[in-house]
Amino acid sequence: MADIEPLKPTNTGWLIADVVPDTFAFGWTRTEPDPALLALLADPQWQPYVVFPGQYVAPERVVRAVQPDSLHGDAGKRPLFILLDATWTEARKMFRRSPYLDPFPVLSLEPEQASEYKLRRSGRDDHLCTSEVAALCLDLAGEPVAAQTLEAYLAVFTHHYLHAKNQQPVAWEGAAHQRLREQRNQQPRSG
């Protein structure tokens, strides 16, 4: 995560940890990568994928899908999606200035729809917020319920933020909350 990104009220990266139990978050610095991050990247149970637009790297490094063996636990490595949680300008800087990410494939996503994120605007329609990127990754990893839950959670977060900003009451029975309740009902029960 870029230095002040987690402090921004419009940040969506934290939503991921609320939906995905195996979430790791690290602050980014140009000169001193977190040793725990480097250990995670070296852990043999994971296949890291740097999620970033393929147009910024050599074509041989770009992948458009998760390797099939990384979806099957003991049969292979689990996918580890590396998301750069930052503004687009900061994310490009982080990508360029993180040589420890160079050995890993770059997962270049091609979303079928434009971003629904309404709290900050990019100059380009093809830019997504961090939780939208994570939802696409979850879907690619064979976790459609988690992906849909994250999408529903983003809609509720956006609804609450915009209503608070405009001093309007929250519509607890509205479409965003209803969708999140429906997604929660699809979650497997632990016990």
Backbone torsions as a table, in degrees:
resi	resn	phi	psi	omega
1	MET	NA	137.2	175.0
2	ALA	-60.9	157.1	-169.9
3	ASP	-50.2	-49.4	-177.3
4	ILE	-103.2	0.0	-176.8
5	GLU	-54.1	-45.8	-178.8
6	PRO	-64.6	-17.7	-178.6
7	LEU	-87.3	-11.6	-178.3
8	LYS	-76.1	132.6	-179.0
9	PRO	-67.0	-15.5	179.7
10	THR	-94.9	3.6	-179.0
11	ASN	-67.8	134.4	-179.9
12	THR	-109.3	-3.9	-178.7
13	GLY	-58.8	-37.0	-177.9
14	TRP	-66.7	-22.0	178.4
15	LEU	-61.9	-32.4	-177.5
16	ILE	-60.4	-45.8	-178.6
17	ALA	-64.2	-25.6	177.6
18	ASP	-74.1	-19.6	-177.0
19	VAL	-108.0	-36.0	-174.2
20	VAL	-109.5	113.8	-177.6
21	PRO	-60.9	-40.5	-179.2
22	ASP	-87.3	66.8	178.0
23	THR	-115.1	136.1	178.3
24	PHE	-123.6	140.4	179.0
25	ALA	-130.7	135.9	-178.6
26	PHE	-137.3	140.4	171.7
27	GLY	-74.5	146.9	-178.6
28	TRP	-101.9	135.6	168.5
29	THR	-136.0	147.4	-176.5
30	ARG	-68.9	-38.0	-170.6
31	THR	-99.5	-23.1	-175.1
32	GLU	-133.6	84.9	177.3
33	PRO	-63.3	145.3	-179.3
34	ASP	-60.5	126.4	179.0
35	PRO	-58.0	-32.8	178.1
36	ALA	-66.9	-34.8	175.6
37	LEU	-65.0	-46.6	179.9
38	LEU	-61.9	-37.9	177.4
39	ALA	-65.8	-40.8	178.2
40	LEU	-63.0	-43.5	179.8
41	LEU	-64.5	-27.9	-179.9
42	ALA	-89.5	-9.8	-177.8
43	ASP	-64.8	123.9	-174.5
44	PRO	-67.9	-12.0	178.3
45	GLN	-75.5	-14.3	-174.2
46	TRP	-110.3	147.2	167.0
47	GLN	-112.2	101.3	-179.0
48	PRO	-70.5	141.6	172.6
49	TYR	-129.4	123.9	173.9
50	VAL	-84.5	119.8	-178.0
51	VAL	-90.8	110.9	-174.7
52	PHE	-163.7	152.2	178.9
53	PRO	-59.6	130.4	-176.5
54	GLY	-65.2	-19.6	-178.1
55	GLN	-66.4	-12.0	-177.1
56	TYR	-99.5	4.6	-179.1
57	VAL	-135.4	168.9	177.1
58	ALA	-62.3	138.2	-176.6
59	PRO	-55.0	-32.9	-178.0
60	GLU	-69.0	-14.8	179.2
61	ARG	-90.6	-15.4	-173.8
62	VAL	-83.1	133.9	170.4
63	VAL	-125.5	153.9	-178.9
64	ARG	-116.4	-0.6	-180.0
65	ALA	-147.3	164.2	177.2
66	VAL	-85.7	138.1	180.0
67	GLN	-60.8	134.2	-176.5
68	PRO	-56.6	-36.3	-178.2
69	ASP	-69.6	-16.4	-179.4
70	SER	-83.3	0.6	179.4
71	LEU	-98.1	-2.2	-169.9
72	HIS	-118.7	47.3	172.9
73	GLY	41.2	-107.1	-174.9
74	ASP	-65.5	-25.7	-178.1
75	ALA	-72.1	-20.2	-178.1
76	GLY	-165.2	-169.1	-179.3
77	LYS	-85.2	147.1	176.2
78	ARG	-81.2	144.2	177.9
79	PRO	-69.9	138.1	175.9
80	LEU	-122.3	105.2	-176.6
81	PHE	-86.8	123.5	179.7
82	ILE	-100.2	107.8	-179.2
83	LEU	-104.9	133.5	177.7
84	LEU	-94.1	102.6	-175.1
85	ASP	-85.6	99.5	-174.5
86	ALA	-170.6	174.1	169.2
87	THR	-67.2	165.3	-178.1
88	TRP	-59.9	-43.0	179.4
89	THR	-62.4	-44.3	179.5
90	GLU	-66.9	-39.2	-179.2
91	ALA	-63.1	-40.7	177.0
92	ARG	-62.4	-41.7	178.1
93	LYS	-63.2	-45.3	179.6
94	MET	-60.4	-42.8	-179.0
95	PHE	-62.9	-47.6	-178.2
96	ARG	-66.9	-32.7	-172.1
97	ARG	-103.9	25.1	178.7
98	SER	-125.5	75.2	-175.8
99	PRO	-60.9	-21.5	178.1
100	TYR	-68.3	-11.4	176.2
101	LEU	-91.8	-11.3	-175.9
102	ASP	-59.0	-31.5	-178.5
103	PRO	-72.9	-11.0	-170.8
104	PHE	-98.9	150.4	176.2
105	PRO	-65.4	152.4	177.8
106	VAL	-103.6	116.5	177.7
107	LEU	-84.9	111.3	-179.2
108	SER	-100.5	113.2	-177.1
109	LEU	-87.5	146.2	176.2
110	GLU	-125.9	85.0	-177.1
111	PRO	-63.5	145.0	179.8
112	GLU	-82.9	-16.7	179.5
113	GLN	-134.8	160.3	179.8
114	ALA	-71.8	161.1	178.6
115	SER	-61.0	141.9	174.2
116	GLU	-103.3	4.3	-179.8
117	TYR	-69.8	124.3	-173.3
118	LYS	-115.8	4.8	-172.9
119	LEU	-91.4	-26.3	173.3
120	ARG	-138.9	149.7	-178.7
121	ARG	-116.2	136.0	172.9
122	SER	-95.8	159.0	176.2
123	GLY	-73.9	-8.0	-177.8
124	ARG	-124.9	142.0	-178.8
125	ASP	-73.9	-20.0	-176.9
126	ASP	-87.1	1.5	177.5
127	HIS	-84.2	138.1	-179.9
128	LEU	-117.8	157.2	174.2
129	CYS	-79.7	167.2	-173.7
130	THR	-58.5	-43.4	-178.1
131	SER	-70.4	-29.9	175.2
132	GLU	-66.5	-40.5	176.9
133	VAL	-62.7	-44.6	179.6
134	ALA	-61.4	-39.9	178.6
135	ALA	-62.3	-41.2	177.1
136	LEU	-63.3	-40.7	178.4
137	CYS	-63.6	-44.3	178.7
138	LEU	-60.1	-40.9	178.2
139	ASP	-62.7	-44.4	177.5
140	LEU	-62.1	-31.1	-178.4
141	ALA	-84.8	8.3	178.3
142	GLY	79.5	27.5	179.9
143	GLU	-121.2	63.9	-175.3
144	PRO	-65.7	-33.2	179.5
145	VAL	-66.4	-43.4	177.4
146	ALA	-64.0	-39.4	178.9
147	ALA	-62.2	-46.2	-179.3
148	GLN	-68.3	-34.9	177.1
149	THR	-65.0	-42.6	178.6
150	LEU	-63.6	-40.7	177.0
151	GLU	-62.2	-42.8	179.4
152	ALA	-66.6	-38.8	178.7
153	TYR	-64.1	-40.6	176.7
154	LEU	-61.7	-40.6	179.2
155	ALA	-62.6	-40.9	178.1
156	VAL	-67.5	-44.5	178.0
157	PHE	-57.9	-46.3	179.8
158	THR	-62.3	-44.7	178.7
159	HIS	-57.4	-49.5	-179.1
160	HIS	-62.8	-44.5	-178.1
161	TYR	-61.6	-50.6	-177.4
162	LEU	-65.4	-37.7	179.2
163	HIS	-69.4	-38.4	177.1
164	ALA	-66.2	-43.2	-179.4
165	LYS	-60.5	-37.1	-178.5
166	ASN	-97.1	10.7	178.6
167	GLN	52.8	47.4	177.2
168	GLN	-114.1	153.0	178.1
169	PRO	-71.7	150.9	177.8
170	VAL	-75.5	137.8	177.1
171	ALA	-91.2	84.9	-175.4
172	TRP	-61.9	-26.8	179.4
173	GLU	-100.4	11.3	-178.7
174	GLY	-74.1	178.2	-174.3
175	ALA	-61.1	-40.8	-177.4
176	ALA	-63.9	-46.0	180.0
177	HIS	-67.8	-39.0	178.8
178	GLN	-61.4	-43.8	179.8
179	ARG	-62.5	-42.4	178.7
180	LEU	-64.1	-41.7	177.0
181	ARG	-60.1	-41.9	179.0
182	GLU	-63.5	-41.1	178.9
183	GLN	-65.8	-40.6	179.1
184	ARG	-61.7	-35.0	178.6
185	ASN	-68.3	-21.0	178.2
186	GLN	-86.4	-12.3	-179.2
187	GLN	-65.7	139.1	176.2
188	PRO	-65.0	140.6	179.5
189	ARG	-84.4	134.0	175.9
190	SER	-93.7	152.6	178.9
191	GLY	167.3	NA	NA
